[in-house]
Amino acid sequence: MELETGRIYPVRLCSGEIRAWRFEGRDGRGFAWWRDAETGVGFSEAGVLYAWELLPEGECDA
């Protein structure tokens, strides 16, 4: 899946919680950067310490 910079994606965490994350793009090392739409906290995929998955479009209302 090709991610679009600035787009908000619904994400399911390993706990079952669904969050809305905005894709911020990739850095020079190729790591994807995200920003939680609710909290405003930015983070790299390399720093996420729990399992998560992008949900298919239309699967939730996030």
C-alpha positions in Angstrom: 0.0 0.0 0.0 1.3 3.4 -1.0 0.8 5.8 2.0 -0.2 9.4 1.3 1.6 12.1 3.3 -0.8 14.1 5.3 -3.6 11.5 5.1 -5.2 10.2 8.3 -5.4 6.4 8.6 -7.4 4.3 11.0 -5.1 2.0 13.0 -6.0 -0.9 15.3 -3.6 -1.4 18.2 -2.9 -4.8 19.7 -5.3 -3.9 22.6 -8.1 -3.6 20.0 -8.3 0.2 20.4 -8.7 2.1 17.2 -6.8 5.3 16.7 -6.5 7.9 13.9 -2.9 8.5 12.8 -1.7 11.0 10.2 1.1 9.8 8.0 3.9 12.5 8.1 6.2 10.9 5.5 9.5 9.0 5.6 12.9 10.2 6.9 16.3 9.7 5.2 16.6 6.2 6.6 13.2 5.2 5.2 11.4 5.1 8.6 7.8 6.2 8.4 6.7 9.0 10.8 3.2 9.3 12.2 1.2 11.8 14.3 -1.7 10.7 16.5 -4.6 12.8 15.4 -6.1 13.1 18.9 -3.0 13.7 21.0 -0.8 15.5 18.5 2.2 13.3 19.5 4.5 12.4 16.6 6.6 9.2 16.4 8.5 6.9 14.1 7.5 3.4 13.3 10.9 2.4 14.6 9.9 3.6 18.1 6.5 2.0 18.4 6.7 -0.6 21.1 3.4 -2.4 20.4 1.7 -4.2 17.5 -0.6 -2.3 15.2 -2.2 -2.6 11.8 -3.7 -0.2 9.3 -7.4 -0.9 8.8 -8.8 -1.2 5.3 -10.7 1.9 4.1 -14.3 1.9 5.3 -13.7 -0.6 8.1 -14.2 2.0 10.8 -15.2 5.7 11.3 -11.8 6.9 12.7 
